[in-house]
Amino acid sequence: MSKHLSVKNAAAIVIGNAFEWYDYFVYSFLGIYLAKLFFPSSNDINSLLAVTATFGASFFMRPLGGLILGRIADKYSRVRAMNWSILLMSLALLMLSFAPTYHHAGILAPIIILTARLMQGFSAGGECGISGIILFESAPSDKRGLYCSLHNFGQMIAVQLSLIVGIALTQSLSRAQIEQWGWRIPFIIGLLIIPAGGYIRRSFKEPALATPNRNSSLTDTVRDNLQKILVVIGLVGGGTVAVYVLLSYMPTYVNVYLHIDISNAYIATLLGTGLMTMFIPVFGWLSDKAGRRRLLIIALSSCLIEIYPCFAWLNAAPSFERLLIIQCILCFSMSLYFGAIMSAITEIFSYHVRSTCLALSINTSVLIFGAFAQFMVTLLIKLFDNPIAVVIYPMCGIAISLIATWFYQESKEANLGYIIPAMG
């Protein structure tokens, strides 16, 4: 690492980011159990629709959280905003960990779940870009792609951690035990974010800002950067549908519709995301050499071409082996995308509006493309009465993202506007 960011501080950012996104993702992987416990219905698909709708509702808080915490990051401190984000995520996780089920509390149970998810959405809205921004602004100019890729590297660690916990849960406990008390364990494990957040607060010094601009209005910021914001919304859409459909929804999909054992489904997704996690820093490094735009076009084109044949092959003869193969194929293409995307969208904006504009762009994109992605694919499968209908939504999102790459102007040098001191 360079003199700008010590290994200890880089690790602190990645660990804090990983635990925060673990807390956010684990709800999705537990959806098949939470549906019955908090949204009981005589029809299992209706319960699944209810839990995926609650998952999507949290996304409506993300733009608000992004704007408020993004403004704090731009006007005062990146680290202060990150600490607020971790605090809110911790409070929401406490609510989820000890929430009473519908059997014990009636309508109050889903209300508690919804409130906690809204708090998580607000927190994730601020966190979605802050750690990546700190890494970007701490990097040498020729290593920004590599440093920024650690942001998505941390997110994939979060996905893997939630999967490992899911596998351990399904292999150690019966379904009845999971539904009775075991479902709380993954949320309680996520409470490790509290000491992780404390470590980050102790480790980091505030960056020394050069001529901070605390008087610019939000309206002026959005107006002056509207075209760039729209481009980023489009660029982020493809990765959003990939994460929430091709990764986090996959265990539920193959278990409910293709009758593949849920434990095997978790293992296949774990191995696929493991491949992706390994290659993300490699392609982050490559984006510094070959360019962000080129990698994004290759990644999105490959993924768009692969999705339908992969799912058609899996549906023709569902098995663990086929699931593992298609997960590895899709995850390799996605690793190209996630290696380049964070540096690409971060360098678009100048320093004094970077957190606000990036948070607004990412969270608006996630709201549009991801909020009800799982609900939409479940609904499409039900409407078409065919599991292969799952491909419609992600293909549309990835196509839109591919179009956005043609409007993205790659920048060789970003306006940092500050000097960051050595940390740690």
Secondary structure, DSSP 4 states (H G I P E B T S, - for coil): --TTS-HHHHHHHHHHHHHHHHHHHHHHHTHHHHHHHHS--SSHHHHHHHHHHHHHHGGGGHHHHHHHHHHHHHHT-HHHHHHHHHHHHHHHHHHHHTPPPHHHHTTHHHHHHHHHHHHHHHHHHHHHHHHHHHHHHTS-TTSHHHHHHHHHHHHHHHHHHHHHHHHHHHHHS-HHHIIIIITHHHHHHGGGHHHHHHHHHHHPPPPEESS------HHHHHHHTHHHHHHHHHHHHHHHHIIIIIISSHHHHHHHTS---HHHHHHHHHHHHHHHHHHHHHHHHHHHHH-HHHHHHHHHHHHHHHHHHHHHHHHHS--HHHHHHHHHHHHHHHHHHHHHHHHHHHTTS-HHHHHHHHHHHHHHHHHHHTTTHHHHHHHHHHHHT-GGGGGHHHHHHHHHHHHHHTT----SS----EEPPP--
